[in-house]
Amino acid sequence: MAGAVLLGLLFALGHHFFYASLHGTEAPSVYDEYHLFGASLSEQQTNTAIGTAFAFLVRACLIFAISLAYQQAVLWSAARESNRGVTVAHLDVLMSALGNLLALGTLSVWVRRPVLLLIAVMAWLVPIASIVTPATLSIGTHTAPSELRKVPQIALKSLNLVAEMPFIPYSPVDYTCSEKPCDHKPRILEAHYAYDGPSNTVRKIALATTAQGRVLNIEAPAPNSSWKLDFIAPTLRCSSVNETITKAIQDNVFDYTLNRDNCSHGPGYLSWKTRNWGLLPDTIDDMVPYLDSDMSDTWPLISDMVVSGYAGKASFFVAVFPSLMSRDINGESTSSMSCTSPAPSELRTTLFGPEAVAPTTILWCETYTSTHRTEFSFVNGVQEIHVDVTDLSDTPLISENRPCDYLVRESLEDFPCVFNATLLQSLSHQAISHAFAEMVLGKIQWTTYVSGGRDLSMEMTSEIASTVLTRSPELAWLRESDLSGRPDYSPLLQSIQPVWEDGTKSKFVGLRNSQRAGTGAPLKDMLEELFLNVTLSLMSEELLQYNSSSPFYPPPTNVTFSMRTNIYVYPAYKLWLAYGLAIGTTGLIVSFGLAAIVSNNASFNPSFSTWMRLSRGAELSAEIEQENLEGRDPLPRYLKELNVRFWREKSGEQRMEEEKLARSEVVDGEADQIELARFGDEVNETGGADRETSLSR
C-alpha cells in the first residue's frame, strides 16, 4: 500500500516536470507532427496523450493502494463483530462499495460503520484528480512586455536630408543683418556653404509617397508592436486666396494667354512660388505666376526657385483653371479663341466667369513648424499611424538662404564655425518642403502645332499628374484619357469597342478599366495630408536616421509588444492542488489500513484464496440449501439475513467437538477416497468392455 502511494507520487512528479517543461513554450501548430510506424501524430495530440497517461498511472496507483487499505478495514470491522456476526447482505454492501456507487446509499450498513463509509466516499473522490490534472495544461496568448528599443526617427538635426552644400569662397560682405537678428557680426571677408536643395534620397521618398498616396513601410522593432513619438517637423497648411489675389492671378494668366506667342497655351494647372526673395511681406505683384518680361515674350513661370539658391518663404501657390483645358467641338483649345474672337473682355468672362466649364481653384500653401505627436501601431506587420499636429508656429518657415544664417567659416581661429542644432533642423525642414514642392510646382497646358491642321499636344512641366492628387475633384479633368490631343475630337481606341462584320456587338469588352476621377478629398486636404505622409515616410529610409555617433542620437523609446503567440500555460499549483488532495487522502486511507493490519495481526490481499480460507473458517447462523450453492443471482432472502462470524473464540467443549468432527471427517474422507477409487476402477473396466465390444463389431 505504501509503495503504491510512493509510486503514485513519483508519477505525479513526472507529470509536473513534463508540464513544467512545456510551460511558456510556443504551442505547436496543426502541421507539427511526429511520424511513428507510418502513423502521423500531431505534437499537440502527443503532449495531451502523455499528460493523460501520467494522470492514469497516478490514479491506478492510488486506487490500488485504497483498495488494499479498504479490504484491511473491512476485515478489521468484521473481526470486531465476530461475536454477533455480520449479515451476508451487509457484507455484500461492504465488499461492493468500491465498485458500486449505489452501495453507498444503504444507510443501514454505514450507520454502524462510519469510518468505512468515509473511506469509501474518499475512494470515489480520489479519481477526480485524474480528470482535473490533464486540464491544468492549456493554451494561452503571450504578449511580450514593453521594452526600451531603438525606433525609426528622422534625423532632422543632421545633414542627411540636404544635398551636398558647396563651399563658397571668401568674398566682400556688402550687406547687413538688419532684416533679422544675427548671432555674429558680419566680417569684412566671409565665406559660407550654400544650401542646394534636398538630397536625392529625400526626393525619391517624396516621389514614391506622392505616387502611392500613403506612408511608406516603416521598419518596426517587431511585427506586432506599438510606440509613441513626439518630434518637431514641418507642416503644410493651404487656404484659398482672397478675391483681390484671385483677380490679380487671373489677370496675370489671362494676359499670358492673350500673348500671341502663347495662343492656345492657356494653362489648366499652375503651381509657383512668390517672387519676393526677402523676408518682407508679399505684395500682389509678387504673388502672380508669370513675369512680364519687356525683353522677350517668354513669360517665364516662377516655379524653379526651389534649388535656385534664392531665399524666401517655403510656400507656393496652386491654381487650377479647367476652362483653359476644355476643347470645343472641333477639338481645339478654348483658350485659342484669344487669337481671334471674341473680344478679350468677353473671353475673360468665358474662361473665369460664372459660365466657365469648372470653377477656378487657387490655393496658397505655407509651411509651418509644428509638433507631431504620433502613435505607431503594427499588427502582423501592417502599420497604422495616428498623428496629432500641435503647437503650430505663428509664422511660416523661412528658407535659410541668407549669409547670416549659413555655417560661417572664419579665417581666425578664435572665431569657430557657427554650428547649432536650430540651423540643422531648419535646413532639414526646408529640404522636406522643397522635395514636396518639386512634385507640385510647374504647369500643364495645351500647346499648338500647325502642320496640316491644328493639333494639340500636352505640355507638362509638373509631376502633379503622377501623384494621387489627381483623385481630387479639382483635378478630375486630369484623367489619362484626356491627356492626349485629338485634332478632330476623334474617339480613342481605348474608348470604343470593335464590332463584328455582321454588325453585332463585339464580345471583346472590358479591355480597359474605367477610372473614377474626382473621388478623393478636396485638393486642399489632400495636399496637407500628402505632405504629412512624405514627412512620415522619411522614417522608412535608414540613411535618413540618426547615426549612433551623433551627439543628437535619440534615446531608446518604450515599445509595447503585442505579439499574440500561442503558448502553453501551466499553473503548477492547480495540478498539485488536485494531486495533493488525492495523495493526501490516499495516505490517510493507507494509514488506517496499516492500523487495521496491526489490529488484525495479519494482512490480507484481494485474492480468491484469501476469501476461500476466510469462508472456510466462517460460521453461518444457518445452513445453505443445496440449490443455492451455485451462487446465482438473486440472493435469496434467507441468505441476506444469514449471520457470518469470523475468528470467533471458541470454548474447550466446542474445540473438542470440532476435533472429533474433524477426525470423523477424516475417516469419512478416507472412505470417500476408497469409494472414489473403486468407482474409478469400475469406470475403467466398463470403458474397456465397451472398447472390446466396439472392436468386435
C-alpha positions in Angstrom: 0.0 0.0 0.0 2.7 2.5 1.0 4.7 1.5 -2.1 1.7 2.2 -4.3 1.3 5.7 -2.8 5.0 6.4 -3.3 4.9 5.2 -6.9 1.8 7.4 -7.5 3.7 10.3 -6.0 6.6 9.7 -8.4 4.2 9.6 -11.4 2.7 12.9 -10.2 6.2 14.4 -10.1 6.8 13.1 -13.6 3.5 14.7 -14.7 4.6 18.0 -13.1 8.0 18.1 -14.7 6.6 17.3 -18.1 4.1 20.1 -17.9 6.7 22.4 -16.5 9.0 21.7 -19.5 6.1 22.8 -21.8 5.2 25.9 -19.8 5.9 29.1 -21.7 6.9 27.4 -24.9 5.2 28.0 -28.2 2.3 25.7 -28.8 2.7 23.6 -31.9 0.6 24.2 -35.0 -1.6 21.5 -36.6 1.2 21.0 -39.1 3.8 20.0 -36.5 3.7 16.2 -36.5 5.5 13.1 -35.3 5.8 10.1 -37.6 5.8 6.7 -35.9 5.5 3.4 -37.7 3.8 5.1 -40.6 1.3 7.0 -38.5 1.2 10.7 -38.1 0.6 12.3 -34.7 0.5 16.0 -34.1 2.7 17.4 -31.3 -0.4 18.6 -29.6 -2.0 15.2 -29.5 1.2 13.6 -28.3 1.6 16.1 -25.4 -2.1 15.6 -24.4 -1.7 11.8 -24.5 1.5 11.9 -22.3 -0.3 14.1 -19.7 -3.3 11.8 -19.7 -1.1 8.8 -19.3 0.6 10.3 -16.3 -2.8 11.0 -14.8 -3.9 7.5 -15.4 -0.8 6.0 -13.8 -1.2 8.1 -10.7 -4.9 7.2 -10.5 -4.1 3.4 -10.9 -1.5 3.5 -8.1 -3.8 5.4 -5.7 -6.8 3.2 -6.4 -4.7 0.1 -5.9 -3.5 1.4 -2.5 -7.0 2.4 -1.5 -8.5 -1.0 -2.4 -5.9 -2.8 -0.3 -6.4 -0.5 2.6 -10.2 -0.7 2.3 -10.0 -4.5 2.4 -8.0 -4.4 5.6 -10.5 -2.0 7.1 -13.5 -4.2 6.1 -11.9 -7.3 7.7 -11.0 -5.3 10.7 -14.6 -4.3 11.1 -15.7 -7.9 10.6 -13.3 -9.0 13.3 -14.8 -6.5 15.7 -18.2 -8.0 15.1 -17.1 -11.6 15.3 -19.3 -12.3 18.4 -22.6 -11.2 17.0 -21.6 -11.7 13.3 -22.3 -9.7 10.2 -25.2 -10.4 7.9 -24.5 -11.5 4.3 -26.4 -8.5 2.9 -24.1 -6.1 4.9 -21.0 -8.0 3.7 -22.2 -7.6 0.1 -22.6 -3.9 0.6 -19.2 -3.5 2.2 -17.3 -5.6 -0.3 -19.0 -3.9 -3.3 -18.7 -0.3 -2.1 -15.6 0.5 -4.2 -17.2 -0.8 -7.4 -20.8 0.0 -7.0 -21.7 3.6 -6.2 -25.3 2.7 -5.3 -23.9 0.7 -2.4 -23.2 3.9 -0.6 -26.9 4.5 -0.4 -27.5 1.6 2.0 -27.6 3.7 5.2 -28.4 0.7 7.5 -24.9 -0.6 6.7 -23.0 2.6 7.1 -24.6 4.0 10.2 -22.8 1.3 12.2 -19.6 1.7 10.2 -19.0 5.5 9.6 -15.2 5.0 9.2 -15.7 2.6 6.3 -18.2 5.0 4.8 -15.7 7.8 4.9 -13.0 5.6 3.3 -15.4 4.5 0.5 -16.5 8.1 -0.2 -12.9 9.2 -0.4 -12.1 6.3 -2.7 -14.7 7.5 -5.1 -13.5 11.1 -5.0 -9.8 10.4 -5.4 -10.1 9.5 -9.2 -11.4 13.0 -9.9 -7.8 14.2 -9.7 -7.1 12.3 -12.9 -9.7 14.3 -14.7 -8.5 17.7 -13.4 -4.8 17.4 -13.7 -4.6 16.8 -17.5 -6.5 20.1 -18.0 -4.0 22.1 -16.0 -2.0 22.4 -19.2 -3.8 24.9 -21.5 -3.1 27.2 -24.4 -2.8 30.9 -23.7 -1.8 34.0 -25.5 1.5 35.5 -24.8 2.1 39.2 -25.0 5.7 40.4 -24.8 6.4 43.1 -22.2 7.3 46.6 -23.0 11.0 47.3 -23.7 13.2 50.3 -24.5 14.1 49.8 -28.1 15.5 51.9 -31.0 12.7 53.0 -33.3 13.0 54.8 -36.7 13.3 58.6 -36.2 14.0 61.3 -38.8 17.4 62.8 -38.3 16.2 66.3 -38.5 19.2 67.6 -36.6 21.7 66.4 -39.2 22.8 67.0 -42.7 21.3 63.8 -44.0 18.3 65.4 -45.6 20.0 68.1 -47.6 22.1 67.9 -50.8 25.8 68.5 -50.7 26.4 72.1 -49.6 29.3 73.5 -51.6 31.7 75.9 -50.0 31.6 79.4 -51.4 35.0 81.2 -51.2 35.6 84.4 -49.3 34.0 87.5 -50.7 33.5 91.0 -49.6 30.5 91.5 -47.3 28.4 94.4 -48.5 25.2 93.6 -46.6 24.0 93.9 -43.0 21.8 91.7 -40.9 19.2 94.3 -40.3 16.4 92.1 -41.7 16.7 89.6 -38.8 18.9 89.2 -35.7 22.2 87.6 -36.2 24.3 85.5 -33.9 27.5 87.2 -35.0 28.6 90.4 -36.5 29.5 90.2 -40.3 33.2 90.4 -41.0 34.8 92.2 -43.9 35.6 89.0 -45.6 33.3 86.0 -45.1 32.8 82.5 -46.6 29.7 80.3 -46.3 28.2 77.0 -47.5 25.3 77.2 -49.9 22.1 75.2 -49.4 21.4 73.4 -52.7 18.1 71.6 -52.1 17.1 68.3 -50.7 19.1 65.1 -51.0 18.3 62.6 -53.7 17.1 60.2 -51.0 14.5 62.7 -49.8 13.5 63.3 -53.4 13.0 59.6 -54.1 10.9 59.2 -51.0 8.8 62.2 -51.9 8.3 60.8 -55.4 7.2 57.3 -54.1 4.9 58.7 -51.4 3.1 61.2 -53.6 2.6 58.4 -56.2 1.2 55.9 -53.8 -0.6 58.4 -51.5 0.3 56.6 -48.3 3.2 56.3 -45.8 5.9 54.0 -47.0 6.5 50.9 -44.9 8.5 51.7 -41.8 10.6 49.0 -40.2 9.2 48.2 -36.8 11.0 46.6 -33.9 8.6 43.7 -34.1 5.7 42.7 -36.4 3.3 43.4 -33.5 4.4 46.4 -31.6 3.4 50.0 -30.9 5.1 53.1 -29.6 4.6 56.9 -29.3 6.9 59.5 -30.6 6.9 63.3 -30.5 9.1 65.3 -32.8 9.2 68.7 -34.4 8.7 68.8 -38.2 7.3 71.0 -41.0 3.6 71.1 -41.6 1.8 72.3 -44.7 -1.3 74.4 -44.4 -3.2 75.5 -47.5 -6.0 78.1 -47.8 -8.0 79.8 -50.6 -6.8 83.2 -51.5 -9.0 86.2 -51.2 -10.8 87.9 -54.1 -8.1 90.5 -54.6 -5.3 88.0 -55.1 -7.6 85.8 -57.2 -8.4 88.6 -59.6 -4.7 89.5 -59.8 -3.7 85.9 -60.6 -6.5 85.5 -63.2 -5.5 88.8 -64.9 -1.9 87.6 -65.0 -2.8 84.3 -66.5 -5.2 85.9 -68.9 -2.5 88.4 -70.1 -0.2 85.4 -70.6 -2.8 83.6 -72.7 -3.6 86.8 -74.7 0.0 86.9 -75.8 0.1 85.8 -79.5 3.1 83.6 -78.9 1.1 81.8 -76.2 -2.0 81.4 -78.3 -3.8 78.2 -77.1 -1.3 77.8 -74.3 -3.8 78.5 -71.6 -2.6 76.6 -68.5 -5.1 74.3 -66.8 -2.8 73.8 -63.9 -0.2 76.1 -62.3 2.0 76.0 -59.3 4.6 78.6 -58.5 6.5 80.4 -55.7 6.3 84.0 -54.8 8.7 86.4 -56.3 9.7 88.0 -53.0 13.3 86.8 -52.2 13.4 88.8 -49.0 11.6 88.5 -45.8 9.3 91.4 -46.2 5.5 90.9 -46.6 4.5 89.8 -50.1 2.8 92.3 -52.4 0.2 91.5 -55.0 2.8 91.8 -57.8 5.0 89.2 -56.0 2.2 86.6 -56.0 1.3 86.3 -59.7 2.7 83.3 -61.5 4.2 84.9 -64.7 6.9 87.5 -65.1 6.0 90.0 -67.8 9.4 90.5 -69.4 10.0 93.6 -71.6 12.9 92.0 -73.3 11.0 89.0 -74.7 7.6 87.3 -74.8 8.7 84.2 -73.0 6.7 84.9 -69.8 8.7 82.6 -67.5 6.9 80.8 -64.8 8.2 81.2 -61.3 8.4 77.6 -60.4 12.1 76.7 -60.4 13.1 78.6 -57.3 13.4 75.5 -55.1 17.0 74.8 -55.8 18.0 78.1 -57.4 19.8 79.5 -54.4 17.3 82.2 -53.8 15.8 82.8 -50.4 12.2 83.3 -49.5 9.3 81.8 -47.7 8.8 78.0 -48.0 5.4 78.4 -49.6 3.8 78.1 -53.0 0.6 78.7 -55.0 -1.5 76.0 -56.6 -4.1 77.2 -59.3 -6.5 75.1 -61.3 -8.2 76.5 -64.4 -10.2 73.7 -66.0 -11.8 76.0 -68.5 -8.4 76.7 -70.1 -8.1 73.0 -70.8 -11.5 72.4 -72.3 -11.9 71.9 -76.1 -14.6 73.0 -78.5 -16.5 70.7 -80.9 -13.5 70.8 -83.3 -11.2 69.6 -80.7 -9.4 73.0 -80.4 -8.5 74.6 -77.1 -11.0 77.1 -75.8 -8.2 79.5 -75.0 -7.2 79.6 -78.6 -10.1 81.9 -79.2 -7.9 84.6 -77.7 -6.1 84.7 -81.0 -9.3 85.6 -83.0 -12.6 86.4 -81.3 -14.5 87.3 -79.3 -13.2 90.4 -77.6 -10.7 89.9 -74.7 -13.2 91.1 -72.1 -15.8 88.6 -73.2 -13.2 85.9 -73.3 -12.2 86.6 -69.8 -15.8 86.1 -68.7 -15.9 82.8 -70.7 -12.7 81.5 -69.1 -13.1 82.7 -65.5 -16.6 83.8 -65.1 -19.7 82.0 -63.7 -20.2 80.3 -67.1 -16.8 78.7 -67.1 -16.5 74.9 -67.6 -15.5 74.4 -64.0 -14.7 76.9 -61.2 -11.2 78.2 -60.7 -9.3 77.0 -57.6 -6.4 79.0 -56.2 -4.7 77.9 -53.0 -1.8 79.3 -51.1 0.2 76.7 -49.2 2.7 77.7 -46.5 5.0 75.5 -44.4 5.0 75.9 -40.6 6.9 74.3 -37.8 4.8 72.1 -35.5 5.0 69.3 -33.0 3.9 65.9 -34.3 2.5 63.6 -31.6 2.5 60.2 -33.4 1.3 56.8 -32.4 2.7 53.9 -34.3 0.9 50.6 -34.3 1.9 47.4 -36.1 -0.4 44.4 -36.2 1.1 41.4 -38.1 3.4 43.8 -39.9 0.6 46.1 -41.1 1.3 49.6 -39.9 -1.2 52.1 -38.7 -0.1 55.7 -37.8 -2.1 58.3 -35.9 -0.7 61.8 -35.9 -1.9 64.8 -33.9 -0.3 68.1 -35.1 0.0 70.6 -32.3 1.9 73.8 -31.4 1.8 75.2 -34.9 4.3 78.1 -35.3 2.9 81.6 -35.8 5.0 82.4 -38.8 5.7 80.3 -41.9 9.1 78.6 -42.4 11.7 80.8 -43.9 14.2 79.4 -46.4 17.6 79.5 -44.7 19.4 81.1 -47.6 20.8 84.3 -46.2 24.5 84.6 -45.5 23.7 85.5 -41.8 22.2 82.0 -41.4 24.9 80.0 -43.1 27.6 77.8 -41.5 30.2 80.5 -41.2 33.8 79.6 -41.7 36.0 82.3 -40.2 39.7 82.8 -41.1 40.6 83.5 -37.5 41.0 80.6 -35.0 39.2 82.4 -32.2 36.0 82.5 -34.3 35.0 78.9 -34.9 32.4 77.7 -37.4 28.9 78.5 -36.2 27.1 75.2 -35.9 23.9 74.7 -33.9 21.0 72.4 -33.8 18.5 75.0 -34.8 20.2 75.6 -38.1 20.4 71.9 -38.8 16.7 71.5 -38.0 15.8 74.5 -40.2 17.8 73.0 -43.1 16.1 69.7 -42.8 12.6 71.3 -42.7 13.5 73.3 -45.7 14.6 70.1 -47.6 11.3 68.4 -46.8 9.3 71.4 -48.0 11.3 71.7 -51.2 11.2 68.0 -52.0 7.4 68.1 -51.8 7.2 71.4 -53.7 9.1 69.8 -56.6 6.3 67.4 -57.1 3.7 70.2 -57.3 5.4 73.1 -59.0 5.1 73.6 -62.7 2.3 73.8 -65.3 0.1 71.7 -67.5 -1.3 73.2 -70.7 -2.0 72.6 -74.4 0.5 73.6 -77.0 -0.4 74.1 -80.6 1.5 72.8 -83.7 0.2 73.8 -87.1 1.2 71.1 -89.6 -1.5 70.1 -92.0 -4.1 71.1 -89.4 -4.4 72.4 -85.9 -3.1 69.6 -83.5 -3.0 69.8 -79.7 -0.4 68.2 -77.5 0.1 68.3 -73.8 2.9 70.3 -72.3 3.7 69.3 -68.7 6.4 70.7 -66.5 4.9 69.4 -63.3 4.8 66.0 -61.7 1.3 66.5 -60.4 -0.2 64.0 -62.9 1.9 61.3 -61.4 0.6 61.8 -57.9 -2.6 60.8 -56.1 -3.7 64.5 -56.1 -5.4 63.8 -59.5 -8.1 62.0 -57.5 -9.3 65.3 -56.1 -12.4 66.8 -57.6 -10.5 69.9 -58.7 -8.2 67.8 -60.9 -10.9 65.5 -62.2 -10.1 66.7 -65.8 -6.6 65.2 -65.5 -7.8 61.8 -66.5 -5.4 59.8 -68.5 -7.9 59.6 -71.4 -7.9 63.5 -71.6 -4.1 64.0 -71.8 -3.8 63.2 -75.5 -4.5 65.8 -78.2 -7.1 64.8 -80.8 -7.2 67.0 -84.0 -10.8 66.3 -84.9 -12.1 65.2 -81.5 -12.0 61.6 -82.8 -12.5 58.8 -80.3 -9.7 56.9 -78.7 -9.2 53.2 -79.2 -9.5 52.7 -75.5 -13.0 54.2 -75.5 -14.5 52.2 -78.4 -15.5 48.5 -78.8 -14.7 46.7 -82.1 -17.7 45.2 -83.9 -18.0 42.1 -86.0 -18.5 42.3 -89.7 -22.2 41.4 -89.4 -22.6 44.5 -87.2 -23.2 42.6 -84.0 -21.6 43.9 -80.8 -18.1 42.7 -80.1 -17.6 40.2 -77.3 -14.2 41.8 -76.5 -15.5 44.1 -73.8 -13.7 45.0 -70.6 -10.3 45.5 -72.2 -9.7 48.6 -70.1 -10.7 49.6 -66.6 -12.5 52.9 -66.3 -11.1 55.5 -64.0 -13.3 57.2 -61.4 -12.0 60.7 -61.3 -12.7 63.1 -58.6 -13.5 60.5 -55.9 -10.9 61.8 -53.4 -10.9 64.5 -50.8 -10.7 68.2 -51.8 -7.3 69.3 -53.2 -6.6 71.4 -50.1 -7.0 68.5 -47.7 -5.1 66.1 -50.0 -2.1 68.5 -50.2 -1.8 68.7 -46.5 -2.2 65.0 -45.9 0.2 64.1 -48.6 2.8 66.4 -47.2 2.4 64.7 -43.8 2.8 61.3 -45.5 6.0 62.4 -47.1 7.4 63.5 -43.7 6.5 60.3 -42.0 7.8 58.2 -45.0 11.3 59.6 -44.3 11.4 57.2 -41.4 11.4 54.3 -43.8 14.9 55.1 -45.0 17.8 54.1 -42.8 20.1 56.7 -44.4 17.8 59.5 -43.1 18.0 58.3 -39.5 20.5 59.3 -36.8 24.0 58.0 -36.7 24.8 56.3 -33.4 27.9 58.6 -33.0 25.8 61.7 -33.4 25.5 64.0 -30.4 21.8 64.2 -31.2 21.3 60.4 -31.3 17.9 59.9 -29.6 17.5 57.7 -26.5 15.6 54.4 -26.9 11.8 54.5 -26.9 9.4 52.5 -24.8 8.0 49.9 -27.3 4.9 47.9 -26.3 4.9 44.5 -27.9 1.6 42.8 -28.8 2.9 39.6 -30.2 0.0 37.3 -29.6 1.8 34.0 -29.7 0.0 30.8 -28.6 2.0 29.3 -25.8 1.5 26.5 -23.2 0.3 27.8 -19.8 0.8 25.5 -16.8 -0.3 26.8 -13.4 1.6 24.2 -11.2 -0.5 25.0 -8.1 -3.6 23.6 -9.8 -2.0 20.3 -10.6 -0.6 20.0 -7.1 -3.8 21.1 -5.5 -5.6 18.1 -7.2 -2.8 15.6 -6.7 -2.1 16.9 -3.2 -5.7 16.2 -2.1 -5.7 12.8 -3.8 -2.4 11.7 -2.5 -3.1 13.1 1.0 -6.5 11.4 1.1 -4.9 8.1 -0.1 -2.2 8.5 2.6 -4.9 8.8 5.3 -6.7 5.7 4.0 -3.5 3.7 3.8 -2.6 4.8 7.3 -5.9 3.4 8.5 -5.3 0.2 6.5 -1.9 -0.2 8.2 -3.5 0.3 11.6 -6.1 -2.4 10.7 -3.2 -4.8 9.8 -1.7 -4.2 13.2 -5.0 -4.6 14.9 -5.8 -7.8 12.9 -2.2 -9.0 13.4 -2.3 -10.0 9.8 -2.6 -8.6 6.3 -4.9 -9.7 3.5 -4.8 -9.4 -0.2 -7.8 -9.4 -2.5 -7.1 -12.9 -4.0 -9.5 -15.7 -4.2 -7.5 -17.9 -1.9 -7.9 -15.3 0.9 -11.7 -15.3 0.7 -11.8 -19.1 0.3 -9.8 -19.5 3.5 -11.9 -16.9 5.3 -15.2 -18.5 4.2 -13.9 -22.0 5.2 -13.4 -20.9 8.8 -16.5 -18.7 9.0 -19.6 -19.7 10.9 -23.1 -19.4 9.5 -26.2 -18.9 11.5 -28.0 -21.4 9.3 -27.1 -23.9 6.6 -27.2 -23.0 2.9 -29.7 -25.0 0.9 -28.4 -27.2 -1.8 -30.0 -25.3 -4.7 -28.3 -22.1 -3.6 -24.8 -23.4 -3.6 -24.2 -22.4 -7.2 -24.1 -18.7 -6.3 -26.6 -17.5 -8.9 -28.5 -14.1 -8.6 -30.6 -13.0 -7.0 -29.5 -13.7 -3.4 -32.3 -15.5 -1.5 -33.9 -13.5 1.3 -32.9 -16.0 4.0 -29.2 -15.8 2.9 -29.3 -12.0 3.2 -30.3 -12.3 6.8 -27.8 -15.0 7.5 -25.1 -14.1 10.0 -21.4 -14.8 9.3 -18.9 -14.8 12.1 -15.1 -14.7 11.6 -12.4 -15.6 14.1 -14.8 -16.2 17.0 -13.1 -17.5 20.1 -14.5 -21.0 21.0 -14.8 -22.8 24.4 -13.0 -26.0 25.2 -16.0 -28.2 24.7 -16.6 -26.6 21.3 -13.0 -27.2 20.3 -13.2 -30.9 21.4 -16.4 -31.4 19.4 -14.8 -29.8 16.4 -11.7 -32.1 16.8 -14.0 -35.2 16.9 -15.9 -33.9 13.9 -12.6 -33.3 12.1 -11.5 -36.9 12.9 -14.8 -38.3 11.7 -14.5 -36.2 8.6 -11.0 -37.6 8.0 -12.4 -41.2 8.4 -15.3 -40.3 6.1 -12.8 -38.7 3.8 -10.8 -41.9 3.6 -13.9 -43.9 3.0 -14.8 -41.5 0.3 -11.4 -41.9 -1.3 -11.8 -45.7 -1.2 -15.2 -45.4 -2.8 -13.9 -43.0 -5.4 -11.1 -45.3 -6.2 -13.5 -48.2 -6.6 -15.7 -46.0 -8.7 -12.8 -45.2 -10.9 -11.9 -48.9 -11.4 -15.4 -49.6 -12.4 -15.4 -46.8 -14.9 -12.1 -48.1 -16.3 -13.5 -51.7 -16.6 -16.7 -50.5 -18.2 -14.7 -48.4 -20.6 -12.5 -51.4 -21.6 -15.5 -53.6 -22.1 -17.1 -51.0 -24.3 -13.9 -50.7 -26.3 -13.8 -54.5 -26.8 -17.4 -54.6 -27.9 -16.7 -51.9 -30.3 -13.7 -53.7 -31.8 -15.6 -56.9 -32.2 -18.2 -55.1 -34.1 
